[in-house]
Amino acid sequence: MLDRDYGVAFQLIAAAGDSKSDSMHAIRAAREGNFEKAEQFLKSADEKMNQAHEIQFDMIQQESSGNLVAVNIILVHAQDHLAMAMVVKDMAEEITELYKKFTEQKG
């Protein structure tokens, strides 16, 4: 059971980390004025965030079904990654919109 719990935590870390990375790429693309590319990165970040949420939801379902999920430092780390990825994705969407408006006004 412990190996399964670590494996799920690492899957969560990977999905959240990929989402965060794509969000940061979106910000960089928007800064360069490449809004189409920024939107592609945001879409990818959203897809990866959905994967992370599915992993988290599966853990919640397991717990609510009476199959306890071991809370360990790796899982805590995974939840931290997910929270940070959510914040970065939200901020990337806002920053991309700001760059769009700035470019339009500058234009």
MODELLER restraints for C-alpha pairs under 7 A, 6 or more apart:
rsr = mdl.restraints
at = mdl.atoms
rsr.add(forms.Gaussian(group=physical.xy_distance, feature=features.Distance(at['CA:5:A'], at['CA:69:A']), mean=6.78, stdev=0.5))
rsr.add(forms.Gaussian(group=physical.xy_distance, feature=features.Distance(at['CA:5:A'], at['CA:70:A']), mean=6.43, stdev=0.5))
rsr.add(forms.Gaussian(group=physical.xy_distance, feature=features.Distance(at['CA:6:A'], at['CA:74:A']), mean=6.77, stdev=0.5))
rsr.add(forms.Gaussian(group=physical.xy_distance, feature=features.Distance(at['CA:9:A'], at['CA:74:A']), mean=6.30, stdev=0.5))
rsr.add(forms.Gaussian(group=physical.xy_distance, feature=features.Distance(at['CA:9:A'], at['CA:75:A']), mean=5.10, stdev=0.5))
rsr.add(forms.Gaussian(group=physical.xy_distance, feature=features.Distance(at['CA:9:A'], at['CA:78:A']), mean=5.69, stdev=0.5))
rsr.add(forms.Gaussian(group=physical.xy_distance, feature=features.Distance(at['CA:10:A'], at['CA:78:A']), mean=6.97, stdev=0.5))
rsr.add(forms.Gaussian(group=physical.xy_distance, feature=features.Distance(at['CA:12:A'], at['CA:52:A']), mean=5.34, stdev=0.5))
rsr.add(forms.Gaussian(group=physical.xy_distance, feature=features.Distance(at['CA:12:A'], at['CA:55:A']), mean=6.27, stdev=0.5))
rsr.add(forms.Gaussian(group=physical.xy_distance, feature=features.Distance(at['CA:12:A'], at['CA:78:A']), mean=5.85, stdev=0.5))
rsr.add(forms.Gaussian(group=physical.xy_distance, feature=features.Distance(at['CA:13:A'], at['CA:78:A']), mean=4.81, stdev=0.5))
rsr.add(forms.Gaussian(group=physical.xy_distance, feature=features.Distance(at['CA:13:A'], at['CA:81:A']), mean=6.02, stdev=0.5))
rsr.add(forms.Gaussian(group=physical.xy_distance, feature=features.Distance(at['CA:15:A'], at['CA:48:A']), mean=5.52, stdev=0.5))
rsr.add(forms.Gaussian(group=physical.xy_distance, feature=features.Distance(at['CA:15:A'], at['CA:49:A']), mean=6.64, stdev=0.5))
rsr.add(forms.Gaussian(group=physical.xy_distance, feature=features.Distance(at['CA:15:A'], at['CA:51:A']), mean=6.35, stdev=0.5))
rsr.add(forms.Gaussian(group=physical.xy_distance, feature=features.Distance(at['CA:15:A'], at['CA:52:A']), mean=5.20, stdev=0.5))
rsr.add(forms.Gaussian(group=physical.xy_distance, feature=features.Distance(at['CA:16:A'], at['CA:48:A']), mean=6.78, stdev=0.5))
rsr.add(forms.Gaussian(group=physical.xy_distance, feature=features.Distance(at['CA:16:A'], at['CA:49:A']), mean=6.04, stdev=0.5))
rsr.add(forms.Gaussian(group=physical.xy_distance, feature=features.Distance(at['CA:16:A'], at['CA:52:A']), mean=5.76, stdev=0.5))
rsr.add(forms.Gaussian(group=physical.xy_distance, feature=features.Distance(at['CA:16:A'], at['CA:81:A']), mean=5.93, stdev=0.5))
rsr.add(forms.Gaussian(group=physical.xy_distance, feature=features.Distance(at['CA:16:A'], at['CA:82:A']), mean=5.05, stdev=0.5))
rsr.add(forms.Gaussian(group=physical.xy_distance, feature=features.Distance(at['CA:16:A'], at['CA:85:A']), mean=5.68, stdev=0.5))
rsr.add(forms.Gaussian(group=physical.xy_distance, feature=features.Distance(at['CA:17:A'], at['CA:81:A']), mean=6.57, stdev=0.5))
rsr.add(forms.Gaussian(group=physical.xy_distance, feature=features.Distance(at['CA:17:A'], at['CA:85:A']), mean=6.73, stdev=0.5))
rsr.add(forms.Gaussian(group=physical.xy_distance, feature=features.Distance(at['CA:18:A'], at['CA:48:A']), mean=6.59, stdev=0.5))
rsr.add(forms.Gaussian(group=physical.xy_distance, feature=features.Distance(at['CA:19:A'], at['CA:45:A']), mean=4.13, stdev=0.5))
rsr.add(forms.Gaussian(group=physical.xy_distance, feature=features.Distance(at['CA:19:A'], at['CA:46:A']), mean=6.81, stdev=0.5))
rsr.add(forms.Gaussian(group=physical.xy_distance, feature=features.Distance(at['CA:19:A'], at['CA:48:A']), mean=5.12, stdev=0.5))
rsr.add(forms.Gaussian(group=physical.xy_distance, feature=features.Distance(at['CA:19:A'], at['CA:49:A']), mean=5.63, stdev=0.5))
rsr.add(forms.Gaussian(group=physical.xy_distance, feature=features.Distance(at['CA:19:A'], at['CA:85:A']), mean=6.25, stdev=0.5))
rsr.add(forms.Gaussian(group=physical.xy_distance, feature=features.Distance(at['CA:20:A'], at['CA:45:A']), mean=6.76, stdev=0.5))
rsr.add(forms.Gaussian(group=physical.xy_distance, feature=features.Distance(at['CA:20:A'], at['CA:85:A']), mean=4.58, stdev=0.5))
rsr.add(forms.Gaussian(group=physical.xy_distance, feature=features.Distance(at['CA:20:A'], at['CA:88:A']), mean=6.17, stdev=0.5))
rsr.add(forms.Gaussian(group=physical.xy_distance, feature=features.Distance(at['CA:20:A'], at['CA:89:A']), mean=6.48, stdev=0.5))
rsr.add(forms.Gaussian(group=physical.xy_distance, feature=features.Distance(at['CA:22:A'], at['CA:41:A']), mean=5.24, stdev=0.5))
rsr.add(forms.Gaussian(group=physical.xy_distance, feature=features.Distance(at['CA:22:A'], at['CA:42:A']), mean=6.61, stdev=0.5))
rsr.add(forms.Gaussian(group=physical.xy_distance, feature=features.Distance(at['CA:22:A'], at['CA:44:A']), mean=6.61, stdev=0.5))
rsr.add(forms.Gaussian(group=physical.xy_distance, feature=features.Distance(at['CA:22:A'], at['CA:45:A']), mean=5.14, stdev=0.5))
rsr.add(forms.Gaussian(group=physical.xy_distance, feature=features.Distance(at['CA:23:A'], at['CA:41:A']), mean=6.36, stdev=0.5))
rsr.add(forms.Gaussian(group=physical.xy_distance, feature=features.Distance(at['CA:23:A'], at['CA:42:A']), mean=5.81, stdev=0.5))
rsr.add(forms.Gaussian(group=physical.xy_distance, feature=features.Distance(at['CA:23:A'], at['CA:45:A']), mean=5.76, stdev=0.5))
rsr.add(forms.Gaussian(group=physical.xy_distance, feature=features.Distance(at['CA:23:A'], at['CA:88:A']), mean=6.45, stdev=0.5))
rsr.add(forms.Gaussian(group=physical.xy_distance, feature=features.Distance(at['CA:23:A'], at['CA:89:A']), mean=5.26, stdev=0.5))
rsr.add(forms.Gaussian(group=physical.xy_distance, feature=features.Distance(at['CA:23:A'], at['CA:92:A']), mean=5.66, stdev=0.5))
rsr.add(forms.Gaussian(group=physical.xy_distance, feature=features.Distance(at['CA:24:A'], at['CA:92:A']), mean=6.87, stdev=0.5))
rsr.add(forms.Gaussian(group=physical.xy_distance, feature=features.Distance(at['CA:25:A'], at['CA:41:A']), mean=6.48, stdev=0.5))
rsr.add(forms.Gaussian(group=physical.xy_distance, feature=features.Distance(at['CA:26:A'], at['CA:38:A']), mean=4.06, stdev=0.5))
rsr.add(forms.Gaussian(group=physical.xy_distance, feature=features.Distance(at['CA:26:A'], at['CA:39:A']), mean=6.82, stdev=0.5))
rsr.add(forms.Gaussian(group=physical.xy_distance, feature=features.Distance(at['CA:26:A'], at['CA:41:A']), mean=5.07, stdev=0.5))
rsr.add(forms.Gaussian(group=physical.xy_distance, feature=features.Distance(at['CA:26:A'], at['CA:42:A']), mean=5.96, stdev=0.5))
rsr.add(forms.Gaussian(group=physical.xy_distance, feature=features.Distance(at['CA:26:A'], at['CA:92:A']), mean=6.64, stdev=0.5))
rsr.add(forms.Gaussian(group=physical.xy_distance, feature=features.Distance(at['CA:27:A'], at['CA:38:A']), mean=6.69, stdev=0.5))
rsr.add(forms.Gaussian(group=physical.xy_distance, feature=features.Distance(at['CA:27:A'], at['CA:92:A']), mean=5.61, stdev=0.5))
rsr.add(forms.Gaussian(group=physical.xy_distance, feature=features.Distance(at['CA:27:A'], at['CA:95:A']), mean=6.63, stdev=0.5))
rsr.add(forms.Gaussian(group=physical.xy_distance, feature=features.Distance(at['CA:27:A'], at['CA:96:A']), mean=6.06, stdev=0.5))
rsr.add(forms.Gaussian(group=physical.xy_distance, feature=features.Distance(at['CA:29:A'], at['CA:35:A']), mean=6.56, stdev=0.5))
rsr.add(forms.Gaussian(group=physical.xy_distance, feature=features.Distance(at['CA:29:A'], at['CA:37:A']), mean=6.20, stdev=0.5))
rsr.add(forms.Gaussian(group=physical.xy_distance, feature=features.Distance(at['CA:29:A'], at['CA:38:A']), mean=5.08, stdev=0.5))
rsr.add(forms.Gaussian(group=physical.xy_distance, feature=features.Distance(at['CA:30:A'], at['CA:38:A']), mean=5.49, stdev=0.5))
rsr.add(forms.Gaussian(group=physical.xy_distance, feature=features.Distance(at['CA:30:A'], at['CA:96:A']), mean=5.44, stdev=0.5))
rsr.add(forms.Gaussian(group=physical.xy_distance, feature=features.Distance(at['CA:30:A'], at['CA:99:A']), mean=6.14, stdev=0.5))
rsr.add(forms.Gaussian(group=physical.xy_distance, feature=features.Distance(at['CA:31:A'], at['CA:99:A']), mean=6.35, stdev=0.5))
rsr.add(forms.Gaussian(group=physical.xy_distance, feature=features.Distance(at['CA:59:A'], at['CA:69:A']), mean=6.77, stdev=0.5))
rsr.add(forms.Gaussian(group=physical.xy_distance, feature=features.Distance(at['CA:62:A'], at['CA:68:A']), mean=6.79, stdev=0.5))
rsr.add(forms.Gaussian(group=physical.xy_distance, feature=features.Distance(at['CA:63:A'], at['CA:69:A']), mean=5.90, stdev=0.5))
